[in-house]
Amino acid sequence: MISSLVDYTDGKITILTLQIPQMHCSSCIWLLENLYKLNNGIVYSRVDFPQKKLNLKYLNDKTSLKQIAELLDSLGYEPMFNLEAIEKSTRNKYNKKLYYKIGIAGFAFGNIMLFSFPEYLGLDKIIDPLFRSFFGYLNLIISLPVFFYCSSDYFISAYKGIKNRIINIDFPLSLGILVIFLRSAFEILSHTGAGYSDSMTGLVFFLLIGKLFQNKTYDSLNFERSYKSYFPLSVTVMKAAKETTIPLSKLKIGNRMIIRNGELIPADSILFRGEANIDYSFATGESIPVNKVLGEVIYAGGRQYGPTIELEVIKNVSQSYLTQLWNSNAFVKQKKNSISEISNIFGKYFTYAILIVALVSTAIWMNINPSEALNVFAAVLIVACPCALALSMPFTLGNMMRIFGKNKFYIKNTAVLEKLSKINTIVFDKTGTITLNGISEIEFIGSDLNNFECSLVKSLARNSTHPLSRAIYQYLNDYKDYNISDFREISGHGISGSILNNSVKLGSSNFMSGEIKLTDNKEKQNSSEVFLSINEDIKGYFSLKNSYREGLKELIGKLSQKYELHLLSGDNENEKELLKDFFNDSNNLHFNQAPENKLDYIKALQLSGKKVLMIGDGLNDAGALKQSDVGISISEDINSFSPMCDAILDSDMLIRLHEFIVLSSKSMIIIIMSFIFSLLYNIAGLSLAVKGLLTPINAAILMPVSSISVVLFCVIATNFIAKRKKFSIKN
């Protein structure tokens, strides 16, 4: 059973996703993302607030799934494991329970108001004392189910928080309900007053109604990135003994996948053919390849390093799981001061501040009008709401992520959008980034190759995902394929392998062993060269003329008005003159750059105070993508994006990069506006409550209204600015 619940396990660590329907505020987020402080076996935990999900990673020798479930339950967050059938039934069960509580609270509130009608009209003095006592007792009895059942979630959450030395947002709400109930019970039983049973039941009723509306609002604004809409990746499968490429959404159980060197494994599979050397750093953070034998299970998220392998799919693609792996701590860049951190700090201390305000206000009112002190105390505790501040960021950036994804720009997490809005320098890779993949014009220059030698070259090129290797493979598509051994790919240099006892190499001139003696009078302008050697004999080189992406010149023209632009390429300088027409400053064009050179170049820019956006294909520039403030990997029709990147941009949408950056900047403005709106609400609400102008019932109505209004403002505003830029916003 456990094996069907976990996303990944290797006996040492386990990664899984839990459904937590009880989370509802910034305190919940802070607490759930700090579980490692309460259980040292938990490595990390991350909340997806709109989806009410918790992704966590734990060490098997220090804790277990049972202990984690018990910890969550003790905190008031009973976990629902993320199986589709369970998730659906538990959500229905949770909603049904909420409806029952709303019904009971509404019934009690209505009847207590009816029984208290003479008091509202000031007629209670002329009513027989026996009837007054009778209706007082009746109101108290009717309010008992509301106090003990309908408001139980607030009390349980507050108690479990205190038990674990944490004061959450439910604590002041519980305190307000408790004070009103005890005061009402005292007045009714001592015959000193009519009590506040109507206020208590009305308060709980409106709190539950607000929770229902919040849940409905969050459900309708679903930003979940499903495998059908996320990652513009395809996978190669065998059909009718031929290789063909299909989208991940069409990958099914039983399909045979072809996975090349460096490619991601998108679904749990069984090794069917080849030598598997799997890097699970995506899941574990440790880049130690694991050898797999035929018939062994290989988990989704692993990456093959070695020759091409064939896998049989045994589990459907879970793109949300791939998203979680992409967000693994191993690939998260060091955080700096940001709006999100300010929001988290505010939410953490908000509850303490409200308790102080409530106590001070009550003390003042005890001297002014003791009978009003209770209402002031309860109203202050209830009306204050940090949820709007906590929700403005996930809903603004979450909706913008959805819009970006709808337009084929796929962001790792919301923090990337914040960083993207601050960049001032952009660095482009060349091959596979600003150039088109595929064959435009290719020829072999050197000694003539026979059919067998062409088959050797094709067999070697088949194992690489590099754009030049793929072009050569397509160019030699009609020749035979042979099995390969001792395959190696050195990023930025070339590939090698042994095929039928023949040593074959493809790559740069520096990668070749032996002296290159070639004479060529052909024009080499605007071309890339891939040298070939067979058994240490250099046969010549493939000349590949590049085609640049349509609209590239216009894009660079827009970006150069605000950003400093650079180009890094591993190729030679044959295309330098042409690229001068694209980039105004030729001093920022650098060629013959190895991966380590690109990384050092990004570091140097950052040391000079630049906020760097790096755009590459994720192959020879993984280090530079990771080092940059924001790294974007350009995706074609292959399953080889880099885990080091922060975003994946479909190649067809590169020409709209400038507009994406503008939208990220406007998103931050919307967040600031929503912060101001939320702050003004809290100041106004607390001012009214402290002055005694707000009843607990009114406060209970205003609290959820503030959250919903902020959420709607964020979503409507982001949709509006995206639509003005002519982006698609519909699901």
N, C-alpha and C positions, 0 to 999 in steps of 0.2 A: 504493500500500500504506500509506504513512504517513498519508494522509488518513483511512483507516479506523481508524487507531489513536488519533488525537488527539481530544480532546473539543472543543477550540475553537482556531481560529487565524485571524488577520487579516493575516498576513504580517509582523507586527512581534512579536507574542507568540504562544506556543503553550502550551496546557494539556493535560496527558495524565495517565493513571493507569497505573501499572506494577504488576505482580504481583511481589512480592519474597518468595519462600518461605523464604529463609535467615534472615530476621529472627527473633530469639528472646528478646531480653532488653532491659533498659533502655538498655544501651550502644548497641544497634542503633537504638533510637528516637532517642536523642540524636544519634548520628552522621548518620542519614538526614535528620533535621530541621535539620541544620546544613550541608547540602551547599553552600549559598550561600558558605560560607567557603572551599570548595575550588574552586568554579567561579563566577566573578562574573557569569556569564550567567544563573544560576539566581536567580529572584526569591524564590521560597519553595518549601518542600517540607513535606508533612504526612503523617504515618503513620497508617494505620488498622491498629493492631496485630492485633486479632482476625482481620481479613480478610487480613493480610499484604499490604497494598496501600500504595503510595506515590503521592500526588497531588502533581504539581509544575508550576510555571509558569516558563517561561524566555524570554529575549529572543533572537529569531532572529538578530540581527546580532552577538551575542556568543558564542553557542554553538549546538550542534545536537543533535538526538536521538542521533546517533552518538557525539558526545563525551560526552554524559550517560551513555549505555549503557556506554561504555568506563570512565568514572569509577566507576560503580557496580560494574562487574566487577572493577576494580582494588582496590576496597574489600572484595570478597568477597560482593557482593550482585548476582549475575547477574540482570538484569531479565527478567521474562516479561510481554510486552505483554498488556494486558487485553482481549483478544478472547475471546469465550466458548469457542470451539473450542480456541484455544491454551491458555487457562487450564485447561481440563479435562485436556488431554493432558499439559501440563507438571506439573500436580499429580499425576497418575497416575505420570508418569515419576519425579518427586521421591520419591514414596512407595515406588515399586518399588526405587529405589536404596537407600533407607533400610532396607528389608526385606532386601536382599542383604547389607548391612553387618552387620545384626543377626545374620543367619544365620551369616556367616563368623566373627564375633566369638564367638557362642555355641558354635559348633563348636570353635573354638580353646580357649576357656575350659574347656569340658568335658573335652577330651582332655588338656590340660595338667594339670588337676586329677587326672585318672586316672593320668597318668604320675608325678605328684608324690605319689601316695597313700602310698608307703612313708615319705616325709619327714614327712607329717602324723602318722603313727603312731610316729615316732621310730626307724624301722627303717633309715634311710639309712646308718647307720654300719656295719651288717653286710652291706650289699650290696657286691658287687664294684665297685671304683673304675671299671672299664671300663664297667659298666652305668650307673653314676652319670653318667659323662661322656656316654655315648650318649644317655641320656634328657634330660640337660641341653641337648645340642646339638639334640635333637629339639624340645624345648620352645621353644628360641630360634627355630628355623626356622618352627615353627607360628605363633609370635607375630609374625613379619615381616609377613604380610598384614594383621594387625590394626593394627600400627603404621603401615604405609605406606598402607593403603587405608581401613580402617574409621575410623581417627581423622584422616584427611586433612582433613576439613572444619574441624576445630578448628585444625590447623596453618596451613591456607591463610588462614583468617579472621584468625588472630593475626599472620601474616606481612604480610598486606595492611594490617592496622591499623598495625603498626609502620612499614611502608613509607610510610604517610601520617601518621606521627608521632602515632598514636592507639593507646592501649592499651585493648583491649576486654575483655569478660568471658571470651572464649575464650583469652586469653593465659595466665592462671594455670592453666586446665585443660590447655592444651598443654604448659606447663612441667612440670606434675605428671606427665603421661604420658611426656614426654621423659626426665625424671630417672629414673623407675622403669625404663624400657626400657634406658637407658645403664648404670644400675647392674646390671641383670640381665645384660646382655651382657658387662660387665666381669667379673662373678663367674663366669659360665659359661666364658668363654674363658680366664680366668686360673686356673681350677680352685680358686677361693677360696671358692666357695659355690654354692648351687643357684639363686640369682637369685630374681626376683619376677615371672616371666612370668605366673604365674596371677593375681597382683594386677593387672598391667597389662592383660591381656586381659579380666579380670572387670570392671575399671574402665570400659574402653571399652564393653563389652557393656551394662552397667547405665546408662551415660550415654546410649547409643543407645536403649535400652528407655525410659528416662525421656523422651527427646525424642519418641519415638513416642506415648507416653501423653499428653504435653503437647499434641501436635498433635491427637490424637483429642479431648481435652477441649476445646480451643479450637474445633475444628470443630463439636462438638455444642452449643456455646454461641455460636451465630451471632447477632450483633446487627445484621446488615446491614439497612438500611432500604430495602427494595425499593419500586418505584413502586406495587406493589399494596397496600402497607400504609402508605405514607408520603405526607404532604401531603394534607389533606382538600380537595383542589382538583378542580374540574371545568373543562371547557372547552366552549365553545359551538361546535357544528358545524352544517353545512347538511345536512339530510336531507329529500328530497322537496320542495326549494325552501322549506323552513321551518327556522327556527333551533331547535335543541334542545340541552340541556345533558347531557353524558355525563361519567362519571369519567375521569380520566387513564388508568386501567388499560385502558380500552376504546378508547382512541385508536389507530388503525391507519394504516399507510401508505396513502395515497390519500384519506384523509378531508380534507374542507375545513373548516378552522378559522376561526372569527370571533374576531378579537382586537381589543378595544376599547382606548381610551386608558388607559395605565398597566398593562395586563395583560401577564403573563409569557408568553413563547412557550415551550411545554414540549417541543417536538421540532423537529429540523432540518426546514425546510420551504422551499418555493418560493413567492415572492410571486405570487399569482394575480390579485388585484384590490385597488386602493386606493393611497394614498400612504403608503409605509412610512418611518418616521423612527425608527430603532432605536437604543436606548440599551444599549450592551454593558458598562456599568459593573459589572454582575454578574460578568463575566468579567475585564475589564481593569482595573477600578477607576477608569477615566476616564469621566466622564459627558458625553461628547461624542457627540450623536446622529449616526448614519450614515444617509444617504439610500439607499434601495434602489429599484431599478427592477424592472418586471415580469419574472418569470422568474429573478430572482437568488435565490441561496440565503441564507436567514436562519437562523442557528444558534440552537439551544436556549439559553435563558437570556437572550436579548435581551428588551427591553421596549419596546412600541410607545408612542410619544408623538405623538399626532395623531388623525385620524379613524379609524374602524373599517376594518380591512383583512381581506382573505380570503387564507388560506394553504393550500397543499396539502402534507400531511405526506409526507416522503420518508425518514424514519428513525424507528424506534420510540422511544418515550419512554425516557429513561435517568434515572430518578429519583435514582440514586446520583450522577450527574453534577450534577443540580440541587442536591443536598445539598452537593457540593463547592463549587459556585458560591456557595451561601448562606454557606459558611464562608470565602469569599474574604477576604483581608486588608483589603480596602476596607471591609468591614462588621464586622470584629472589633474589639471595644472594647478599650481599653487595659487590659492585664493589671496586676493588683496582686498583692501577696504572697498566696500561697495554698498549700493542701496540695499541689497538683500541682507547684508550683515547688520546694517542699521535697523532694518525691520525686525530681524530676529532678536536683537538686543532689546528693542522697545517692547516686543511681545513678552519677553522673559520677565521684565520688571514691571509690566503694566499692572498685573494683579496686586502686587504689593503696594503700588502707588494708590490704587483705587481703595484698598482696605484702609490706608492711612486717611484718605480724603473722607471716607464714610465715617470713620471713628471721630475725626476732628469735627465734622459737620454735626454729628449726633450730640457730641459734648456741648457744642455751642447752642443747639436747639433745646437741650435739656434745661438750659438757663432761660431761654426765650419762651418756649412753649413745649413743655414735656410731652404733651399729647401728640404733637406733630413730629417729634424726634424719630419715632418708629418709622413713619412714612418716608422721612428724609433718608434714614439709614438704608432702608430697603430700595428706594428709588436710585440712590447713588450706586449701590452694588449691581443693580440690574441694568441701568441705562448705559453704563460704560461698556464699550465693546472694542477690543483690539482686533477683532476678526476682520474688519474692513481693511485695516492696515496690512494684516497678514495675507488677505486674499487678493489685494490689488496687484501684487507682483505675479503670483502664479496664474491669475486669469488674464492679465494683460499680455505677459510673455507667452503663456500657454496658448492663447488664441493667435498670437502672432506666429508662434511656431507652427500652428495648424495651417495658417494662411501660407507661410513659407513652404510647408510640405505640400500643400495643394498645388503650389507653383514650382515644385521640383527642387526646392532648396531645403535640405533636411538637417536640422540643428540637433546637436547632441543633447543639450539641456538649456535651460533658460539663462544660465550664467553666460553662455556664449553670446547671446543677443546683447547683453549688457556690455561685454567686452568689444563686440563688433561696432557698437556705437561710438567707441572711444579711439579707434585706430586712426593714425595719420600717415602711415607708410604702407605701401602694398608691394609685395615681391611676387613676381610671376616665375614659375617654371616654364620651360618651352615645350619639349616633346610630350605630347599627350595632354597638354594643358591649353596652350594657345594654338597648337597645331591639331589638325584633324587626324584621328586614328584611321587605319585602313590604307589601302593602296591608292596612291594618286599616280605615281610613276616610279617604277623600280626596275633596275637592271643589275646584272652581275658583271663586274669588270675584273678581268684576270684570265686565268687559264680556263678553258672550257670544262664544264662539269658533266660527267656522264650520269646516267639514270640512277645508278647506285649511290653516287655521291650526293645527288639531289635528295634522295631518300634519307640519307644520313643527316643532311641539314634540316630537312622537314621534321624528322623524328626528334632532333634536339630542340628546335624552335617550338615544337608543340608543348613543351613542358614549362614555358615561360609566359608570363602575362604582360611583359613589357610591350609597348605599342610597336616597336621596331621588330621584335620577335614575332608578334602576331601578324604583322604585314608580310614578313618573309614566309611564315607558315601558310598564309593564304595564297601567296605567290606560287608556292610549290605544292598546292593542294592536290594535284593529280598524281603525285608520286606516293610510293608505299610508306607505311609507318612501321618502325621496328621498336622493340623494347629497348629501354635504356637503363644503364646502371651508373653508379658513381656520379649522379647528376649534381652539379654545383652551380649556384648563381651568386655572383659577387656584385652587389648593388653598385651601379654606376660604371661597371667595367665590362661584364659579359657573362656568358654561360658556357659550361663545358660538360662533357659526359662521355661514357664509353658505350658504343653501339656496335655489336657484333665484333668485339675486340678492336674496334677502331676508335681512336681518341679524336673527338671533334670539339672545336671551339668556335664560338661566335661572340664578337665584341669589339671593343676599341683596339686601336693599333698597339697600345701599351699592354693590353691583355694577352697579346699573341706571344708565343715563344719562338724566337728565331728572327732573322732579319727580313724586313719587308723590301722586296725588290720588284717594284711595279712601275711601269711607265704608262702614263695616261694623259692624253691631250684633250680629253673631254672636259667640257665646262662643268665644274663642280659647284657652281654658285647655287645657293638655296637647296642644298641637299645634305643628308646625313649619311655617314659611312659606317657599315658594319662589316668588319673583317672576318674572314673564314680561314680556319686552319684544320687540316685533316692529317692526323699522325705527324704533328709538328711541321707539316708542309703548308705554308701559307699560299692558299689558292687564289686569293684576290679579295674583293670586297663587294658588298651590295650597296648600291647607291640609291637612296630613297629621297625623292624630292618631296618636300613638305608642302601641304596646303594649310593656310591659316583660316581660322574660324571666321565665318561671315559676321560682319558687324564689329570685329575686333578693333579696327581703327577708331570707330566712333566711340566705343566703350573707353578706350585709353584716353581719347580726347576729353571725355567727361571727367574721368577720374583724375587726370593730370591738373585740372583746375583747382583741386582741393588737396590732393594727396601726392606724396613723393613716390615715384614709381621706379622699380628696379626689375631686372631680368637676370635669372640665373639659369644656365644651361650646361648640361654635361657634354653637349656636342661641340664640334669645332666651330671656328669663326666664319665658316662659309656663308652663313646667312646674316652676318653682321650688317652689311650695307642695306639689305632689305629691311631689317628690323629698325634701322635708324629712322625709317619713314613712319614707324609706329610710335617709337619712344623718342621724345624730344632730346633727352640728355643721353648721348652715347657713352658717357662716363659711367652710367649705371647699368650698362650691358656687360655681362661677364660670362665667358664661355670656358669650356674644359673644366667645369666645376664638379669635383667628386662630392658624394654625399656629405663627407665631413667638412668640405669647403663651404657648402651651402649652410650647414649648421653654424659654422664659425661666423659667416657673413651676417646671419640673423642676430647672433649674439652681439656682434659689433654694433649693429643698428640699435639694438635695445640699450646697450651701454651708453650710447649717445643720446638717450632719452626718447627714442622713437617707440610708438605703439604699432607693432608690426602685424599685418595680415599677410600670410603666406598662402599662395594658391598653387597646388601641384597635383600630380596624379597619384601620389601616395606610394610610389614604387622606389625611386631613387632619392626621395626627399622626405622620408618619414621622420628623420631626426629634425629637419628644419621645420616641418609641420608641428612637431611637438614643442619645439623651442619657441616658436612664434606665439604672440599673444592670442591670435586666432589662426587656426590652420584649416583651410578648405581643400578637400579632395574632389577633383573633377572626375565624374563617373561616366563611363561609356557602357558597353553591354557586357562587362565582365564582373565577376564576383571577387574583386581584389582590393577593396578600399582599405585604407590604413586605419588601425585603431588609434593611431596617434592624432588623427585629425579631429577637429571640433565640429565640422559640418561636411556634408556631402552635397555637391551641386551638380545637377544634371548638366551635361556638356551643352545641351541646347539652350540652357538658361544663363550661360556665362555672360552673354551680352546684356543681361539685366542686373548684373552685379551692383552697379551704382545705385539702382533703385532699391535693392534689398538693404544696402547699407543705410540709405536715407530712412527707410521704414524702421530699422532698428533704433535709430536716433530719436525718431518721433515716438517710439514706444516708451522710451525713458521719460519723455516729457509727459506722456499720459499717466505714467506711474506717479510722477511728482504731483500732478494735478489731483490724482485720486488720494494721495497722501494728505494733501491740503484739505480736500473735501472731508476726509475721514477725521482729520484733526479738528476741523471746525465743528463737525457733528458732535464729537466727544466734548469739546469745550462748551458748546451750546447746551447739550443734554445735561452735563454735570452742573452747569450754572443754574439751570432750572430746578434740578433735583436738590441742590444745596440750598436754594432759596425757598424750598418747600412748595414749588409750583408744579411739581410732577408727581403723580401718584404711581405706586408700583405697577398698576395695570397699564398705564400709559407708557411707562418705561419698558414693560415687557413687549409692547407693540413696536416701539421705536427701535429696539435692539436688532431684531432680525431685518427690519426694513432698511436699516443703515447698511447691513452687509449686502443685501440683495441689490440695493441701489448702486453701491460701489462696483459690484460685479457687473451689473448691466452697463454702467458707464464705461468700464474698461473694455468690455467686449464690443459695444456699439462704436466707441471711438476708434479702436483698432480696425474694425471692419470698414469704417468710413474712410480712414486715411489710405487703407489698402485699395479700396475701390477707386479712390481718386487717382491712384497710380496705375489703374487698369489691371490690377491683379485679380485673379479668381478668388472668391471668398466662400463659395458654396461647397458643402460637403459632397 
